[in-house]
Amino acid sequence: MQHGEIIIFFFIVAFVYASVGFGGGSSYLAILALYALPFKEIRLIALLCNIIVVTGGTIVFIRNKQTDWKKIIPVALFSIPLAFLGAKMKISQDTFFIILGCSLLVAAILLWIKTRPGDPDVRQTRDRWQFAKDGVIGGAIGFLSGMVGIGGGIFLSPLLNLMKWDTAKKIAATASVFILVNSISGIAGQLSAFAAEINYNRIIFLCAAVLAGGQLGSRMGAVKFNPLVIRRVTAILVFFAGLEVLFKHLPWFK
């Protein structure tokens, strides 16, 4: 497999992130964006890795009754069809990488500032427009997620925290469900546009690396990583990856 070192990178990212309960979708995209891979393949790999990483976490959240479906449904209800439409949109490779680069920069900023420990001061009342507000937020992030090939949790979670939407655990559960359904919807949207240049062997190897790294990381109780350190180191790496992508694809830098 060409660029075989990506397998090692994906394994490490999955291992470290799973050990602290993260998914790592933005890091997968940042890694893939630095290689000259077809953009349709990049989107597919990132979404498949998201599904593999967050499925287990979603099941755990549901079993522990940390999912508030009355609040999750409006967020996911609008995101699913819009993630499908976003993935189905026909965009050029340069346009994709410009959107990706900008998204990585925003994700890096959100990763850096999302450092407040503990549960937020949850709002005790929800106004009558809350359903619509949640739907707009979910739909907008879902559409962007479908275009870029991410689950959208990196954008949703900080916004919900800033809104004092719910406790940290319930926001994490909501983000996990959101990433899962958006990733599935995004792949469905890509089905009609799969290209011949996609390397399915590479996809299988990378998915296997994420599965192994994620399973091992989630079971390594003796290994403790500081979530704040991981977020900030990742924020720096994602930020520079976003700059690198933009420098390669913005017309005035060519």
N, C-alpha and C positions, 0 to 999 in steps of 0.2 A: 504493500500500500504506500502510495506517495504521501509525503508529509506524515510519516508514521509517528513522529513525536507528538502530534496532536492527541493521540490516544493517551499518552502519559499525562499531558496537560489536563485532559478531561477527567481522567481518573483522580488526579490530585484535587481538582476543583470540586468534584462530586464528594470525595472523601471529607475534605475540610468543611464544606458547606453543610453536608448531612450531619456532621458531628455537632453543629450548633443550630440545626433546624432550618437552614436556608435551602433555596433551590439552586441558585447559581446561573440562572438563565442569561443574565446580562454578561456574565463572564464567558459563557460559551460563545455568545455572539461576538464579544470582543476578540476572543482568540481566533475564531473563524474569519473575522473581518480582516485580519492581518495577513491572511493567505489569499492567493489569487484563485479562489474557488468560485464556481458558478453561484450567483446569488440565490437562485431557486433552491439549490442544494443547501446553502447556508440556512435559509428559512426552515426547510424541512428538518434538518438536523436539530436545530435549536428547539423546535416545537416537540419533536419526539423525545429529546432529552428532558424537556420540561415535564412531559407526561410521566416518564419513568421516575423522575425524582419526586414529584408532588403526589403521585397516586397513593403511595404508602402513608405520607403525612395526612392526606385528606381522610383516609380510612381511620387513622388514629384520632383525628379531630372529631369525626362522626361518632366513633365508639365512646369517646369521652364526653359526648354531648356538649361540645363547644361550638357547634354550628347553629346559629340562629337563622333558620331558614326564612322566617318572615322578613328579615333584613337582607339576607343574601339574595333572595329571588329577584327583587327589582334590579339589583346591580348586575346579576348574571343574565337576566331575561333580555336586556337590551344589548348586552355585550356579545352574546352568542351570534345573532344574525349579522351584526356589524363586523365582528371578527372574520366571519365567513366572507362578507363583501370586501373587506380590506385585503384578505388573502387572494381573492379572486381578481382584484384589480390588475390590469396590465400596465406595468411601469417598466421603464428602461433600467438597465443595470446601474447606470450613473445616478439616476433619480433614487433608486433604492438605497445606494450607499450614502447619498447625501442625507436622506431621511434617517438612515441607520446611525450615521455619525452624529447628527443632532440629537437623536434619541439617547445615544450613549453618553453624551455630555450632560443631558438632563438627568439621566439615571445616576451618573456619578455624583452630581450635586445632591440629589435626593439621598443617595447612600451616605454621603458625608454628613448631612444635617440630621439624618434620622438616628439620633444617638440618645434620646431621652429615655432613661431607664424606667421600668415599672409601667403600671397601667396609667393611661391618660385620665384626666378628669372628665368622665363620661357625661355627656349631656343627658339630663334626666327626662327632657321632653322632646318630642319630635313634632315639628309643625306639619300642617296638612299637605305641604308641598314636598315633604321628605321623599316620598316614593318617586316623584318626578325628578328630584335632584339626584337621587341615587341612580336612577335610570340614565340620566344625561352623563353622569360621571362614568358609569359602567360602559355605556355605548361609545363614548369618545375614546376611552382607553382601549376598548375592544377593537375599534376600527384601526387605531394606530398599531395595536398588537398584531392584528392580522397582516397588515402591510409589511411590518418589519420582521415578524417571526418570533415574537416573544409572548409570554403569557400575560404580561401586564401587571403582575404583582408588584414590581419595583416602582410603578407609578401609583397604583391603587393604595397600597399600605400606608405610605407617608401622608397621602391626602386624607385618608380616613382618620389617621392619628391627629392631624391638624384640625379636623372637624370635630374631634372628641366623639367620634361615631360610636365607639364601644370600647371594651377592655382590650388590652394588648393581645390576649389569647384569642378572643373572638375575632379581632381584626386579622390575626394570623390565619385563623381557620377560614375566614372569608376570602383572604388572598389566595389561599391554597386551592379552594374550590374554584375561584375565579381563573387562576392560572390553568387548572386542569380543563375546564370547559372551553376556555378560549383557545387553548392549544389544540384540542380535538376539532373545534370549529375551524381553526385556521388551516389545519391539514385538510379538512373536507373541502375548504375553499380552493386549495392548491391542486386538488385531484385532477381538475380539467386542464391544468397547465404544467403538468410534470414534463420535464424535458429529457431528451435522450442522453444528455451529457451528465446526468446524475450518476454518481458512483455509489451504487447500492452496497458494495462491499465495505466501503469506507463508513457508510451510515451504520451498518451492522456492527462494525468494530467499535465505533464511538458510542453507540447505544450500550454495547456490552461493557465498555469501560465505565460509563456513567452508572450502570446498574451495579457493577462490582464495587466501585468506589463509594457509591451511596449506601449500599448495604453494609459495607465494612465500617464506614464512618459512623453510621447510626448505632452500631454495636460496640464501638470502641469507647466504653465508658471511662476507661482509665486515661484517655487522652482528652485534655481540656483546652479548647481554644477560646480566646476572648472574643466574643461577638463584635465588640466595638472595634477592636484591632482589625478583624477580618473585614468589616464594613469599610473602614477607612483605607486599608491597603487596596481593597478591591476598587474603591472609588477612584483612587489615583490611577490604577491600571486601566480601568474603564475609560477614565477621562482622556488619558493619552492615546488609547486605542481609538476613541472618537475623533481626536484631533488628526491622528494618522489617516483615518478613513477619509476625512474631509479634505486633507491636503492632497490625497491621491485623486479625488473625484470632483472637487470644485473646479470649474472651468478656469478661473484666474490663477490657480496653482499648477495647472498642467503645463 
